[in-house]
């Protein structure tokens, strides 16, 4: 996945059409301690990624697709 530039926008100006809600994690482990919000401390945010028309949500969920923040080499 190429680097993603997050640009703030109003929710009404964003079009969510045929998208996969993809989780973003800090590390590849996808685990951490449970915080008071109910999320893992490894979890960052959910990002809406556009999908091709031939795919559906089940396609990506079945594969466990997630993004990871930039790893330091």
SULCORUR-V823702 format. One record per residue. N is the residue number from 1. PSI is psi in whole degrees, -180 to 180 (none if undefined). NEAR is the number of other C-alpha atoms within 10 Angstrom. D_CENTER is the distance of its C-alpha to the mean C-alpha in whole Angstrom. Layout:
<<N;PSI;NEAR;D_CENTER> <N;PSI;NEAR;D_CENTER>>
//
This chain:
<<1;133;5;12> <2;165;4;13> <3;144;7;13> <4;130;6;11> <5;118;6;13> <6;117;7;12> <7;120;5;15> <8;141;6;16> <9;161;8;17> <10;142;6;19> <11;-36;8;17> <12;-21;6;20> <13;-5;7;20> <14;132;8;16> <15;119;9;16> <16;84;12;14> <17;121;10;16> <18;63;15;15> <19;155;17;11> <20;125;21;8> <21;102;18;6> <22;128;17;3> <23;148;17;3> <24;131;19;4> <25;159;22;8> <26;-35;18;11> <27;167;16;13> <28;-17;13;13> <29;-27;9;15> <30;29;16;12> <31;162;14;15> <32;-172;14;17> <33;151;11;19> <34;126;12;18> <35;177;11;19> <36;-18;8;21> <37;-10;7;18> <38;-2;8;17> <39;159;13;14> <40;148;15;14> <41;-12;16;15> <42;-19;19;12> <43;138;19;9> <44;-62;16;8> <45;165;12;6> <46;137;14;4> <47;134;15;4> <48;116;14;7> <49;130;12;8> <50;144;12;11> <51;157;15;13> <52;152;8;17> <53;-29;8;19> <54;-15;6;20> <55;157;12;17> <56;177;13;16> <57;-41;12;13> <58;-35;10;15> <59;-47;13;15> <60;-36;15;11> <61;-42;13;11> <62;-32;8;15> <63;-5;8;14> <64;37;10;11> <65;131;13;8> <66;162;16;6> <67;156;18;6> <68;140;17;8> <69;163;12;10> <70;128;10;13> <71;140;8;16> <72;130;4;19> <73;none;3;22>>
//
